[in-house]
């Protein structure tokens, strides 16, 4: 269970307790209003935290995709560079062979 899930579970338990407090105890009106106000504030904070969590999850997904794309691009460039280096090596070997053949003909 993640930290967010634990906090949400605890928050829901607290809200339920606040609800039961207002229903079971006969308290002065100002205390009941105070508890309701606190309950509403906790609910607003919960909603705000959930929205922030959703934003962070979207951003995390976007950044993860961006990293994967960059890794893929880097791999492609590395493969192209390897192919280019191999072709240069082959051309260099061909050039050496041609120079060797020319030297044979000149002697």
GUBA-101817 format. One record per residue (C-alpha): residue number from 0; residue in one letter; chain; x, y, z. Coordinates in steps of 0.02 Angstrom, whole numbers, plus 50000, padded with zeros to 5 digits. Layout:
// GUBA-101817
<NUM,A,A,<X,Y,Z>>;
...
This chain:
// GUBA-101817
<0,X,A,<50000,50000,50000>>;
<1,X,A,<50073,50166,49948>>;
<2,X,A,<50094,50315,50062>>;
<3,X,A,<49957,50408,49970>>;
<4,X,A,<49837,50263,49991>>;
<5,X,A,<49877,50253,50178>>;
<6,X,A,<49849,50439,50198>>;
<7,X,A,<49687,50429,50102>>;
<8,X,A,<49628,50284,50210>>;
<9,X,A,<49672,50380,50369>>;
<10,X,A,<49586,50535,50302>>;
<11,X,A,<49428,50437,50263>>;
<12,X,A,<49431,50360,50437>>;
<13,X,A,<49448,50533,50513>>;
<14,X,A,<49303,50598,50409>>;
<15,X,A,<49196,50452,50464>>;
<16,X,A,<49241,50484,50645>>;
<17,X,A,<49197,50667,50625>>;
<18,X,A,<49031,50618,50549>>;
<19,X,A,<48993,50500,50692>>;
<20,X,A,<49043,50632,50819>>;
<21,X,A,<48916,50753,50750>>;
<22,X,A,<48782,50620,50752>>;
<23,X,A,<48814,50540,50921>>;
<24,X,A,<48860,50678,51040>>;
<25,X,A,<48750,50815,51097>>;
<26,X,A,<48869,50960,51091>>;
<27,X,A,<48843,51144,51085>>;
<28,X,A,<48804,51211,50913>>;
<29,X,A,<48969,51306,50896>>;
<30,X,A,<49068,51145,50925>>;
<31,X,A,<48963,51053,50797>>;
<32,X,A,<48992,51193,50673>>;
<33,X,A,<49178,51191,50711>>;
<34,X,A,<49186,51004,50680>>;
<35,X,A,<49088,51023,50517>>;
<36,X,A,<49204,51162,50463>>;
<37,X,A,<49356,51054,50501>>;
<38,X,A,<49277,50908,50408>>;
<39,X,A,<49243,51017,50257>>;
<40,X,A,<49420,51085,50261>>;
<41,X,A,<49489,50908,50267>>;
<42,X,A,<49380,50860,50120>>;
<43,X,A,<49442,51012,50021>>;
<44,X,A,<49622,50966,50062>>;
<45,X,A,<49590,50787,50008>>;
<46,X,A,<49519,50844,49841>>;
<47,X,A,<49664,50964,49816>>;
<48,X,A,<49790,50827,49855>>;
<49,X,A,<49703,50706,49737>>;
<50,X,A,<49708,50834,49596>>;
<51,X,A,<49891,50869,49629>>;
<52,X,A,<49926,50682,49630>>;
<53,X,A,<49838,50663,49462>>;
<54,X,A,<49939,50806,49389>>;
<55,X,A,<50100,50728,49453>>;
<56,X,A,<50052,50559,49382>>;
<57,X,A,<50017,50638,49211>>;
<58,X,A,<50182,50730,49218>>;
<59,X,A,<50272,50571,49270>>;
<60,X,A,<50195,50477,49124>>;
<61,X,A,<50242,50616,49003>>;
<62,X,A,<50421,50624,49065>>;
<63,X,A,<50437,50435,49062>>;
<64,X,A,<50381,50433,48879>>;
<65,X,A,<50501,50575,48839>>;
<66,X,A,<50645,50479,48918>>;
<67,X,A,<50599,50323,48818>>;
<68,X,A,<50595,50425,48657>>;
<69,X,A,<50764,50503,48696>>;
<70,X,A,<50838,50332,48735>>;
<71,X,A,<50769,50264,48573>>;
<72,X,A,<50840,50411,48476>>;
<73,X,A,<51010,50391,48560>>;
<74,X,A,<51010,50206,48516>>;
<75,X,A,<50970,50244,48334>>;
<76,X,A,<51108,50375,48325>>;
<77,X,A,<51230,50254,48403>>;
<78,X,A,<51184,50121,48274>>;
<79,X,A,<51205,50248,48133>>;
<80,X,A,<51373,50301,48202>>;
<81,X,A,<51429,50119,48214>>;
<82,X,A,<51375,50086,48035>>;
<83,X,A,<51464,50244,47977>>;
<84,X,A,<51624,50194,48067>>;
<85,X,A,<51614,50020,47992>>;
<86,X,A,<51594,50091,47817>>;
<87,X,A,<51742,50208,47845>>;
<88,X,A,<51845,50059,47904>>;
<89,X,A,<51795,49960,47749>>;
<90,X,A,<51839,50107,47635>>;
<91,X,A,<52005,50129,47724>>;
<92,X,A,<52044,49945,47699>>;
<93,X,A,<51996,49957,47515>>;
<94,X,A,<52107,50110,47495>>;
<95,X,A,<52253,50019,47574>>;
<96,X,A,<52225,49872,47457>>;
<97,X,A,<52220,49988,47306>>;
<98,X,A,<52378,50077,47360>>;
<99,X,A,<52462,49909,47381>>;
<100,X,A,<52406,49854,47207>>;
<101,X,A,<52469,50017,47131>>;
<102,X,A,<52638,49994,47215>>;
<103,X,A,<52648,49817,47145>>;
<104,X,A,<52616,49882,46970>>;
<105,X,A,<52745,50017,46987>>;
<106,X,A,<52885,49899,47034>>;
